[in-house]
């Protein structure tokens, strides 16, 4: 076969190979390699990716999370900043918004009078009495109060992330994606029915976006490792209710 014809045949063969859909083939034919310049976790099995992103999250000094969590049939909108020794942020549920602040083991809850009235405040001689006292104040939540167990988890980085960052069912990767300009690899549980998690392909493989199984909420994670200050509220802004808080 003449040399020119041989070269043309080789070129046709290469073009045919490049027409085949597939990341590896496309990358080999000059297409963009989605893992080029990344931290490399996109090439790993889903189980390994999940282990690495959990370890990264646990090792981070701080994080901000925002989005929705459905628990016990109730939806909570969260915007929380968390670190090992405390946390602060806001929670909205059923149209009522309140703030949480934890410093060490001490938990504070701050809300307006409407929140406390909706919570069934019966303080003193009437509902409005306690609601007025607690309105706009940081209320110390006794550790034995049901509200402490219910809300302290929203301010505990390790507890919250440990419960959230586990997908259910058989793990698999689900392609390369983008989260607010950051390249990610997505892993899923049972093809998405067990939840999905987008993991950063840039720098440390932090989790960036979680879709919980069964429609139990969607959360975004940001500000990994960025410290923030938590401080005891001023005495004039604090109320020690001294008894079980109104049921919420």
N, C-alpha and C positions, 0 to 999 in steps of 0.2 A: 504494500500500500504506500502511495506517495506520502512524503513527510507532511505536507500541508493538510492532506486528508486525515492523517493520523491525529494531528493537532486539533482539527475541527471535531473529530469524534470524541476526543477527550474532553473538549469544551462542552459538547452537548451532554455528555455523561455527568459532568459537574453541575450543569444547570438543572438537569433533572433531579439530582440529589438535593439541590437547594430548594426545589419546589416542594419537597416533603415538609409538612408541618412538624415542628418539634424544636424545642429550645436548643438541644445539643446540635442538631443539624444546622439550624439557623446561625448559631454562634460560629460553627465551623465554616460557614459560607460567607462570613463577613458581617452577619447580622449582629445586633447588640447582644452581648452576653449579660443577662440580668444579674449575675453574681459578680461581674467585674467591678473591682474597687469596693466591694462590700466586706463585712466582717466574716463572711464565709458560712454563716449558719444556714443560708438558703440551700446549701448542698446536703445538709444533714437529714437524717430520718426525723420524722415528726416527734417521736418520743424524746430524742436527744435535744431537739429545739425546745420542747416544753421544759425539760430539765434545766437547760441553760438559762432560759428566760426567767424561770422561778428563782434560780440562784442569783441572777442579776438583780431581780427585784428585792430579794431578801437582803442582799448586800448593799443596796443603795441607802444612803443616809436619810433621804426624804423623797416624797412624791406628792404630786397633786392629782386627784382623780375627780372626774365630773361625769355626770350622766344619771342614769336611772337604775334602781335596784328594786326588784319585786320580791318581797318576802312575806310569808303568811298571808298571801292574797292582797297585800297592800303595797302600793308603789311609792318609793321615796326618790326624790330628786336630790342628788348630792353634789356638793362642791366643797371638797375637803382637801386640806393640806395636812400631811401626816409625817411623823418621824418617830423614832424609837421612844422618846420620853414625852410625847404629847401630840396633840393634833388640834386643829381649829377649822371651822367652816360652817356652812349652812345646810340645812335639810328642809325640804318642802314636801308635805304630804297632805292630800285632801284640801289643798288651797291654803294651808297654814304653814308658815315658814318660821323656823327657830334656828338659833345658833348653838353650836356645841364648842366647848373648849375643855381640853383635858391637859392637865399638867401633872405628870407622874400618875398617881392613882386618883387624884381629885378631878371629878367631872363637874362641869358647870353647864347649865342650860339657860339660854336667854331668849325670851319671847315677849310678845305684847299681851295686853289684857284679853284680846279676843282669843288668842291661843289658849290661855288658861281657862277662860270661860268655856270654850269648846271642850277642854279637857275635863270638865265637870268639877271645877273648883268649888269647894264647899267650906272654904276656910272661915274660921270665926263664926260670926252670926249670920253670914250670908255669902253666896258665891262671889259677888262683886268685891267683897272685902279682901279675900285672898288674891283675886285676880289683880286688884289695884296694887296690892303690896308687891306682887311679883312682876308687874308690868315693867318691861325694859330693864330688868335687873339680871345679873348673873346669879342664878340660883344654884347653890351647892346641892348636888344630888347625893343623898346618902347611899353608901355602897350596898346596903341591904334593900334599897328601894327597887321595885321592878323596872323602873325607868333606867336605872343604872345599867342593868344587864342588857336592856333593850337597845340603848343608845351608845354605850361605851364602845361597842364593837365598831361603830362608824368612825371612831377616833383612834383605833388601834391598828397601826400599820401592819404588823405581822399577822394578827388575827384576820384582818379584813382581806389582805392579799392571799393568805393561805387558803381562805375559803373561796376566793374568786378565781384564782389562776389555775384551776383544775378543770380540764375538759373531760367530758364523759363519753365512754364508748371507745371504739377503735380510732386511734389517731391517724391522721394523714395530712400531707401538705396539700394546699389548694392554691398554688400559684403565687406569683409575685404581684404586689399591690403597692399603693401609695397612700400614706397617711399624712395629710397636711404638708406635703412636700418631702416627706421622708420615705425612702424605699423600705418595703416590708416584705416578709414572707408570712403567709397565712397558714395556720394549722387548724384543723377541725376535728371534732369528735363525732363519729358516726355520720360523716358527710354533712356536718352542720347541725344535725338535730341534737347533738351533744354540746353545741356551742362552737365558737370560733375565736381565734386570737391572732391578731396581727403583731408580729415581732419585728423590731427594728433591724434592718440590715446595715445600718450605719453606726459605727462605734460600738458601744456596749449593747448587747441584744436585749434591750428592755422591752417589755410588753407595752404596746401603744393603744390598742383598741380591742375591747372584749365584747363579744355578743354572747350573752348567757343562754344556756339551753332552755328550751321551753318558753321562750319569750319573756324570760325573767330579768330583762333589762340590758342596757348597753352602756358601757363605760369607756371613757378615754383617760389615758394616763400621760402625764407630762411633768416637766420640771424635776426629772429624776436627779437626785443628788443635790438639789438646790436647797440649802438650809433656810430656815425662817425662824422668827422669834415667837415664843409663847411666854406670856407673863401673867402673873396673878392679877386679876382685875382689882381696881382700887376698892377700898372698903366701902366707899359711898355708892359703888355700883354693884355690891354683892349682898345677897340675902341668904342667910342660913335658915331655911324653912324649919329645920329641927324635927321634922316628922315626915311621914310618907307623902310624896308629892301627889297632887290630883291625878287621877288615872287619865291616861291619854289614849 
